[in-house]
Amino acid sequence: MKFLTLFLQAAGGAQTAAGGSMGFLLMIILIFVVMWLFMIRPQQKKQKEVEKFRQGLKKGDKVVTIGGIYGTVVEVKDNTLFLEIDQNVKIKVDKASVVKDFSDAQQQA
């Protein structure tokens, strides 16, 4: 009789351990889903918007580079831009170094 009681307790403990590991697995999956929703997905959306902005650059746009140089787009090529940063001062920069358009901010102020 004592053997049967010990056997049933062991079987019940095994089921609890299996259920506990399943709960742990679900928790890990839930953490990855939440992380994807709140961290990875918004970053991908932002990256797509920046890429769309860079592809849509045209002559006359006022932009800022990663290095903090403000200028007006004079010429657009495949991967480069020519920016006029002062009268008759033009520099060649990579499109990837342009981060934002500040012409809208100046018009609103």
N, C-alpha and C positions, 0 to 999 in steps of 0.2 A: 504494500500500500504506500509506504513511504517513497518507494522507487517511482511509482506512478505520479505522485505529487511533485517530485523533483523533475520528472520528465515534462509534465505539463507546464511547470514554471519556466523551464528552459525553452520550451517551444514558444510560450508567450513572450519571453524576452527576445527571442530571435525575430519575432514579428515586429516588436517595438523597434528594434535596431534597424530593420529593413525600412520601416515607415519613417524613422528619423533620418535615414540617409536620403530617402526620396524627398523629404521636406527640405533638406539641405541643398539638394540639387535644384529644386524649384526656386529656392531663395537665391542661389547663384545666378540662375537664368533671369530671374526678376531684376537683379542688380544690373546685369548687362543690358537688359531692355531699357531700364530707366536711364542708365548712363548714355545709351545711344540716343534716346529721345531728347535728353536735356543738354548733352555736350556735343556729340558727334554730328548729329543732323543739323543743328543750327549753324555749326561751323562750316559744313558743306554748302548750305544755302548762302551764307555770307561769301564764301569763296566763289561761288557761281556768279553772284551779283558783281563782285569786283572784276571778274574776268569779262563779264558782259560790258561793264563800264569801260574797260581798257579796249575792247574790240570796237566800241562805239565812239572812240575819240575822233574828233575832227578839227580842222583848222579853226582857230579862234577860241577854243575851249581854254579856260583858265584852270590850271592844275597845280598840285603840290606833289613833289617827289618824296620818296622815303627819307631822303637826306634833308628835307625841309626847304627845298628850293621852290619858290613860287615862280610860275612862268605862264606864258600863253603859247599854245600849240601853233607852230608856224607850218610844219610839214609832218605828214604821217607816212611812214613806210611800214614794211611788214612787221618787224620787231622793234623798231626804233622810232623816236620822235625827235623833232627839232623844236626846242623851246626858246622863245625870246624872253630873256630875264631882265633886260634893260634895252634902251634904244640901241639898235644895231649890235646887240650882244646875244648871240645864239649859241646854244649848247645842244649836243646830241646825247639823248638818254635812252635807256632801254624802256620799253613799254611796261615791263614788270616793276619798274621803280616808281611808277605813278600810282598814287594811292587814293586821291580824291579830287573832286571838282569843287573849287571854292567860288565859282562865279555866282551861284545861287545865293550863297551866304552874304556876299557883298551887296547884291541887289535888295535883299530883305532889310539890311541894316540901315 
